[in-house]
Amino acid sequence: MKIGFDAKRAFLNASGLGNYSRNTLNALLKYFPENNYTLFTPEIKKELFSNYKQFDIISPDSSLSKLFKSLWRSFAVSRQLKKYNLDIFHGLSNELPDGIHKSGVPAVVTIHDLIFMRFPQFYKSIDRRIYYQKVKYACNSAKKIIAISQQTKDDIIEYFKIDPEKIEVIYQSVSPRFYERQECEHLVSKYNLPNNFILSVGTIEQRKNQLSILKAIYSEQIKNTVIYVGKPTLYSAELLKFITENKMELQVKFLNDISEKDLAGLYQLASLSVYISVFEGFGLPVIESLASGCPVITSNVSCLPETAGGAAILCDPENIMEIGAKIKLLLEDDSFRNEMIQKGTERAKLFHPEKYSQNLISLYSDIL
């Protein structure tokens, strides 16, 4: 098969959609190397996607298209698909190029979440309108829609009235690095890590609810250091205010822009991880944690119980006392902690890149 991809996020996004895109492309290349994979991207940044030369890359080649890269991605790509004799095209991040329904090339789109519709208060009005139009067009134009969770599938049906038969739930994979034991000792000095710490991974934003972790730790008088790994936003100021008011400066550390290898090592060194977002399309850090042998506490809302599959400790993301009590339980009960690690290791096998790539190839083959 000759498969094309909208690969913008693989080159330009360090986390989230970028991780999904890179994990998808690398898994397909490793386990199904007999296919041809053509990546369409408005820009090439090798810092995030170092092995991109193993793929066929198509990017703007004229002065005009280089000047208007976003327009090239949205409107020009569809006209080029026949030129490259593609059998199928896959939009990896919630959208498809305009006009693809007239290209003659069957399309697949991955929809990650519809948070902009469920929680409009987190988005600017203009952004919501753009997202709505892009997702609506992609869902209507695609031959098949991949939802990364049952929660996302349900939302697509509810908000866009799409036939359920058109939507396939395929859980995303995590990088194979999280399944491998890392050399971690150097990370202790590199990041000045304490012996026992709690890890929280994800963009520092209101929806991900990181302030509640601090409140729970303070309320339960837990002395372990908390390490946040994620891009800061305006919400970070709320965490810093709480830290200052409660004299927790020596107990909290913020890290950002670290390598995937170092992140895998941090999971393996951590006593536990906490991911208590109020809503997610999937919750990738939950599986990263489980694959790394790090027990995880996550929310009992949205798709997170589905993602965890009984291998994580669930709690109400708004219940500070419950969050604190479950952190203490994992820190103090070694037998229970080991039980959760074992469950997590088994659960994580379902998200291995090999299984994920098999599911994708099966879907592509069915369409063709």
Summary of the structure (lengths in Angstrom):
residues: 368
radius of gyration: 21.0
end to end distance: 9.4
largest distance: 63.6
contacts: 1264
relative contact order: 0.12
helix: 51%
strand: 15%
